[in-house]
Amino acid sequence: MINLLFKNAKLCIALALMLMLNVFLYLKLDSTQAKLEKSQSDLNLALGVNNELVKITQELKIRHEQELKALFHANTQKNQILSFIVKMCKKVILFY
């Protein structure tokens, strides 16, 4: 009879240890799941910010190209005017 109780006690201790291990692993899994969800949330936020920065960068690139074209045309017109002034000055000098 004592031998049977001793075997049952060992079984109960083993079951209690297994239950404790299961609870520990469940809590660990829950903690890991929470960390994963936070990491995914942070990643989605970072991707959103990155996409917005890409959009802003593309807009700035287009604006920069437009400004370069405007400066090129303004410089071309300036050079044409300067060329015209130089020609007129030469004619005035030759006339006198």
ABEGO torsion letter per residue (X at the ends): XAAAAAAAAAAAAAAAAAAAAAAAAAAAAAAAAAAAAAAAAAAAAAAAAAAAAAAAAAAAAAAAAAAAAAAAAAAAAAAAAAAAAAAAAAAAAAAX
